[in-house]
């Protein structure tokens, strides 16, 4: 398993392990260190086939919308209680006026259906401790607000009516409203916290309410298990399994006891992930509604991220944040409906499919089902051609899914060429169906393309005296980014090497994507293609690793693209490409995310295919 490098310790310094102060990495806080799959004795087929789902973050924090006492808090708004260090007695007053009269459970469930989503997960209780359901365990819940009605009950009923599965989110360890819960370090002494008491008196009883009072629960999203004990996780899991034996539990329950794996927030993997898994992603840069954030992902961005997830075998749990009045932001809803129109056209290529890996390509991806491969073209090739790893199965026919227009496939010596006729591409992503004589089988080669940029990625490289790790940081508070990178170059001669297949001679511009500190600036490297060496130097990317301003201190990473030259492949077929450190001073050399080869289209090839 690749090691995970984490770069945001500022947010973690106030998490504690049963009375002892200790920083926690987000992999531990999220429960990511667990790889064990426990789902095989449960009904999981529906989840495997679903692919796309709605996540909803909503609570008292939505009323604040990113601002408290005249101060604006950019970043994830559901953490505003902690960020503003709001005392519990003051934060609880929000419940006295919380009255989301514009909430309509059926409209929300219908929005999920319109977007093509197959299950829905709502924050029944987030870290602020406020429950969106009628809890007899704690009076700090939605029924003791002017609104009075049970949100979870309404959504569970609406989901059943609309034919989608229902699930809930529950923060089992962090509870800033309780002195025995975790996270409220501005009011309570963590050394005095009785976590077992909190589990017995609030967390376990509330989870029991949720799994016994709201019908069939498809899945549960627990979060930030952090310092939870193994026996506490066992007790929590046993409770769920007793009353909802087929309910799927995510890995953030902790200690490797989840049924499926939840990746890091907003994380899109660069390679297939085995087993049941999902990635949770938010529509803008906050999970809960903030009036400060209108950075919505477009329909094209949502669809492309969905493609990137399902082509690696996972589910895409996509978040919306209703306003304090209960309404879904208009632009967010419009974008989801537009995304749903695209999904409707290509649903055969999405639901119930399996991953199909095409060698780390970024402009296209594929899924498979039965004897069919579904090729998603996210970026249209400039020469109307795509080169794929060579087909080992015989092809019966190939065609565009939306209009059945025929596509030509030709097996070459070392690749398969997919050639298109003149047509307008789908503005979001086109889909080509390839029907084989049997199950699709392809070679595993990394194949260059002549009309699209090809990226060489860390997980594909053979590494010598360097490592591949995942770098995480927050662009703004809570806006997590994860970039696999080649790093920790031990000294002169440290090398990353790729084997590739180039189907046609030609010229390419070479661009590196990397983070570079001042210490690594101008430290020489070598790009080698077969036996030809090209010297280059990286330059400072602005990567400071840590910044501090009047608002906060945090870690941040800065990656940049730098074109280092133009190369010519004078022969086709198998080639070896490497990046080598050539400096005697190996101090903090670049964190290399990718090496890109963009084809220079010859004049005679820049023609319309017939």
N, C-alpha and C positions, 0 to 999 in steps of 0.2 A: 504494500500500500504506500502511495506517495505521501511524504510528510506534508503537513499543512503549515505554512508560515502565516502568522497572523500579525497584523499591524494596526491595532487599535486598542491598546491597553488602557487608554484613558477612561473608557466606558466601563471597564471591568474592575477597577481597583477597589470598588466598594462592595464586591461580592465576597461572601465569606463561607468558609467551610466549618459549620458547626462550632462557632465561637472563635475560629482562628482566621485571621485576615489572610487572604490569598488571592492573587490575581488569577483570573480564569481566561483561557483562550476561548474563542467563540466555538471551536470544534467541541470543546468539553461542555461549554455552556449550552450549546444546541444538542448535545448528545451525539455528535457526528462520529465519534470514535467507534461506534457500534456498526458492524458490518453484517451481523447475523440476521438471517431471514427466518421469521417464525410464522409465515402466513399459510403454509401449505395445508394446514388442517382447518382452514377457514374457507368460506365462499369468497374467493378473491377475483373470479373471472370478470365480474362486472367492473371492478376497479381497473384491471389490466386493459379492458376494452374502452374505458371512458375517455382517456387522453386529455380532456379539457374540463376545468372546473372553476367555480367562483369561490373566492375567499372574500369575506366581509369583515373589516375592522370597524367597529362602531361602539361608542360608549359616551360617557360624560365628557371625555376629552374632545369629542367631535364638536361640542358646544363651544369650546375655547378656540378651536380652529386655528391654532398656531400662535395665539397671543394671550398674554396674561399680565394684568396690571400695566398695560401700555407698552410692554416689551414683546417684540416679535421673536419667535423661536423657529428658525428655518430648520428643516429636517423632519424626522418622523414625529408626528403630533401625538401619537398615543403614549409617548414618553414625556409629555410636557409636565406632568406632576413631578416627576423626578428631576427634569432639567431645570425647572423653576423652583425646585425645593418647596413645593406647596405643602403646607401642613395639612394633616388629614382632616382636622376640623374645618378648615377652609375649603378643601377640595370636596368634602362631602356635601357642602352647601349647594354644589352644582345640582345635586339630585333634587333639591327643593324646587327647582325651576325647570328641570328637564322635561320637556313635553313635545316629543317628536310627532306632531299631529299629521305631518305629511308622509309618514311611513306607511307604505302599502306592501304587505308581504307578497301578495299575489303579483304585483307589478315587478317586484324584485326577482321573484322566481321566474316570471315570464321573460325578464331581461336575460337571465341566465339561459333560458331555453332559446331565445332569439340569437344569443351569441354562440350557440352550439355547445354549451356546457352541459355536462352530464351529472354533476353533483355539486353541492353547495355546502360551505363550511362557514359558520358564524362565530364570532368571539363571544362565547357565553360568559366568560370572565377573563379579562386581561389583567395585566400586572397591577392596575390601579385597584383591583379588588372588587369592583362594582359588577354585579350580576345582571345580565339582560333577561333573566328568567325569574319566575316566582319561587324564590328559595325560602324554605322554612328554617334553614340553618342560619342565615344572616339576613337581617332586615335591610342591609345595604344592597338593594336590588330594585329593579324597574317598577315593581308593583307599589313601591313606596315613593313614587314620584307623581307629579300631576297627571302623567300619562296612564299609569296604573296597570296597563295591559302587558302580558307576557310576550316579549318579542320572539323568544325561541319557539314557543308554542305556535305562534302565528306562522313562522317560517317553516317549521316542520310540517304543518298542515298544508301550506301552499306548495311545498316541494312534492309532497305526496300527490296532490291534485295535478300538478304539472308533469309528473312522471320522472322526476329526477331524485337522486339519492340525497339524503340529508346527513350532515355531520356537524360537529361543533369543535371549537377551539377552547382549551382550558389551560390557564397558567397555574400549574400545580405547585410551584415552589415560590416564585416571586409574587408577593402580595404586599403592596406598599401601604395598605390600609391596616395591616395587622403587625403588631410588635413581634409576634412569633413567626411571621412570614419573612421572606428575604427581600432585600432591595432598598428599603427605606432607611438609609443611613443618616439622613439629616434630622431625624427625630428619635429613632430608636437605637439602642445599643445592641449590636449584633451578637456580642458575647453573652447577652442575656436571653437570646431567642431560644425558645423551646420548639424546635421544628416538628418534633413528633406530635406535640400537642396541637400545632397548627394543622398537621395532616389529619389527625383524628377528629378534630372539632370543626374543621371547615372544608379542607380539600376533598377528603374521602366522602363525607356526607353530601357535599354538593355534586360530586361526580355521580354518586348513587342516584340523586334526584334526576340528573340529566339522562342517565341510562335506563331509568324506570318510568319516567313520566312523559316521554315524548315519542313513543313508538319506536320503529326500527331505526337504529343509528348505523349509517354505513361506515363512517370512519370518525376517528377522534384525532385532533391535532393538539397534542400536548406541546409545551414549549419551555425552554430554558431550564432543564432539569438540574444543571449545574452540580451542586454538592449533594444531591439526593443519594440516600443510601440504597444499596441493593435490595434490602428487605422491604424498604418503602415502595420501591418500584414493583416488586413482586405483589405486594398487597394491593396497589393501585390496579395493576394488570388483572389480578384475580377478580377484583370487583367488577371490572368491565366485562371480562369473559363470563362471569357467572350470569349476568343479566342480559348481555348482548354477545353471545358466543361467536357470531360471525362478524362482529364489528372489528374493522381493521384499525390498528393503533400505530401511530407514527413513531419513528426512532427517537424523537425528542422526549419520549417517556423516560428515557435514560437507561444506562447499563446494558445496552445491547438487547433489550427485551421487546423492542417494537416489532410490528409485523411488516412494516415497509419503511424505507429510508426517506427522510426529508433532507435534501441538500441544503447548503447555506442559502440565506435569503438572497434572492435575485440571481442565483448562480445557474448558468447554463453550461453544462459540461462540454468538454471538447472531444470526448470519446465515449463510447457506449458504457452504460452502468448496468451491472447485472442485477437481477431480482426485481422486486416491486419497488418503485421509487417515484418521487415527485420533486419538482422544484417549485417553490412559491415565489411569486414575482408580483410587484405592485404596479399600478397603472401610471403612477408618477414617481415622486421621490419620497412619499410618505405613505404609510399604510392607512392611518386614520385621516379623515378630511382635514385639510388645512387651506385656508383662504390664500395662503402665501405660495401655493404650489399649483401651477397650471401646466406643468411639464408632462402632459399626457403622451403616452406612447401611441403612435398612429395605428390605424388598422393594419398597415403594412408591417410595422414593427412588431405588433402583437402576433400576427400570423407567422412572421419569420422566426420569432422566438419559440412559438409553438412548434414549428417544423423542426427547429434545432433540438427541442426536447424529445418529441415523439420519434425522431429518426435515431435517437440514442436509447430508446426503449422506455421513456418515462412519461409521467403525467404532468400537465402544466396547470398549476393552481394559481389563478390570476385574481388579484385583489382589487376590490373597489372600496371606497370610503364614503358612505352616506354623510350628508351634512347633519348638523345638530337637530334640524327639524325633521329628519328622517328621509328626505329626498335624496336621490342619487344625482350628483352633479351632471348637468345636461350634456356637456361635451363628452364626459366619460361614457354616459349611456349611448350617445350617438356613435361613438367609436366602436363600442362593443357590438352594436347592431350591424354596423358596416362589416366588422370582422366576421360576424355570423353569416352574412350573405356569401362571403368567400368560402367559408367552411361548408355551407350548404351545397355549393357547386362540386366540392371535392371530398365529400364526407366518406366515400368509399376508400379513399387513400389515407384517411385519418383514423377513424374508429376501428378498433379491433385488429389493428395492424401490429406487426413486430418491427423491431429495429433492423436497419440494413446499413452497414457501415461502408462508406465509399472512400475510405482513406483520408479522413480529416479535411475534406473539401468544405469551403465556407460559402460559396455562391450557389451550391446545390446540395441536395440531400435526398435520402430515399427511405421509404418504408416498404414492407412486403406483407403479402397475405396470400396463402395458397400458392398458385403458380404465377402470381403477378408481382412485379416490382413497380412502385409508384415513385417516379422521379420528380421532385419539386425543384423547379428552376427559379431561384430567388433573384438572380441577376442574369439578364439575357446575354449570351455570348456574342461578342462583336462579329464573329465569323459564322454565326448560326450553327455551331458545332459544339458538341460536348464529348470529350474522351473519358471513358470509364475504365475501371479495371476489367480485364478481358473476361467476357462471358464464358463460363464453362458449360452452361445449359443451353440447349438449342432454343432459338426464338421463333415463336409462332407468328406474332405480329406486334407492332408498336404503334401508338397513336396518342394524340392529345385527348385528355379526358373530356374537355368541355365541348368539343365539336367533332371528335373522331377522325380528325385529319391525320392521315398516315405519316409515320416517321420511319426513316430508313436507319437500320442498324447494320454495321459492317464489322466483322471480326478482323482486326489487323494482326500483325505479328505479335504485338505486345500489349494491345489495348482493344477496346471496342469503341467504334466511332458511332455517335448518334447524330444524324444529320437532319436539319429541319428545312422545310419549305418556307417561303416567305409568308409571314403572318404577323399579326399584332400580338405581342405577349400580354398575358394577364397583368394588369397594373399592380397586383399584389404578388402573385407567384403563379406560374403555369405548372401544370402537372402532365407528365407523359406516363402512360401505362405501357409496360413491356410484359407481354404474356409469353411464358416459357413452356417448353414441353413438360417440364416437371417443376420442382421447387427451384427458385432462382439460386444459382451458384455462380460466384464471381471470384476471380483471383484477388489476392490481398494487396496488390501493388499500389504504391502511391503514384498516380498518373498525372502528368502535367497537362494543362489545357492551353490551346492556342488562341482562344478568344476570351479567356477569363484569367484572373490572377490566381495563382496556386500558392498556398501558404504551407510552409513546413512548420510543424508544431512540436512542442517539447515532448509529448508522450510518444511521438513517432521516432525519436532520435535514439541512437546508440551513444551513450555518454561515457566519456573517459575523464576522470578526475574533476567532475562537476556533478551537480544534482539537478533534478527537476522537482520543484516544489510549487505550491499554490500560494500566491500572495493575496492577502485580503486587506482592504482598507475601506474607509468610509469617505466618500467625496464630500458630503455634508452629513450631519449627524444621522446615523441609521441607514444611509444610502450605501449599502454594501456592494463592493465590487470584488470579483475573484478572477485573478489572471494566473494561469499556470505558466511558469517561467523556468528557464535554465539559469542556474546561478551557482554561487560558491565554487567558482573556478579556482582550483588549487594552485595553479602556477602556469608558467610558460609550457605550452603543449597540451593544456586542458582542452578537450574537444567535444563537440556535438556533431554527429554524423548521420546523414539520411541516405537511404537508397531510394531512388526514384526511377520512374519510367517516362522517358520523353518520346512521344510518338512521332514527332516531326522536328526537323532542324529549324532553328530560328533564334532571333535575338529577344532578350528579356531585360527589363530594368529590375534591379535587385534592391529591395527595401527591407531594412531591419525595423522591427518594432521592439522597443526596449525602454527600460528605466535606467538612467545613468546619473550617478552622483557626481559631485565635483571631483572626488577622489579618482573616479574612473575615467574622467574626461581625457580624451586623447591617448588612452592606453591602446596600443596597436593590436589589431586582430587580423586573421587571415581567412578569407573566403576561398575555399578550394573546390574546384569542379574537376573531377577526375584527377589529372596530374597538373592542372594549371592553377597557380596561386595568384590571388588578388589581395593586396594589402589594403587595409582601411583603418580608420580610427572612429570610434563613437564620440559623440560630443554630449555635453551636459544637457540633460532633458528637463532640468528644473526640479529633479527629484530630491526633496529635502528630508523625506521620511517623517519628519515631525514639524508641525507649525504651531504657533501660539499667537492668539489675538486677544482682544479685550473680552471676547465671548467665551472662548474655550481653548483648550490645548488638545490637539489630536494628531494622529498619524495620517499621512496621506502619501500616495505614490503617484508619480507622474511618468507615464509612458509616452513615447513619441515615435513617429515614423521618420526614418532618415534614409533617403536614397543614397546608396553607396556606390552605384555604378551600373553599367550595361554589360551584359555578357552574351556570348553567342554559343549556342549548342550546335556544333558542326556535324553531329551524328545523332541518330535516334537510337532508342533502346535504353538499356539499363545504364544509369549514371550514379556516381557517388558525389554528394555535396557535403561539405563540412564547414563549421565555424570553429576557429582555433584561437585561443589567447596567445599572443606573441610578445607579451610584455614580461619583463623580469619582475615587475611589481604587480602582483595579482590582487592587490588590495581593493576589494569591493568592485570587481569588474561588473559589467552590465548584467542586469536581469533581463534575459532575452525571451520575449514572448512569441516571436515568429520571424521567419525569413520568407519574404514574398517575392514571387517572380511574376511580373506583369508582361505579357507578350507584346512585342512591337509588331503590329499587323503589317505584313508586306502589302504593297500597293496592289499587286495582282490577286492577292487573297481577299482583299477588302471588297468582295463582290457578293451579290445576292445569290444564294444557292438555288439551283433549279432542280 
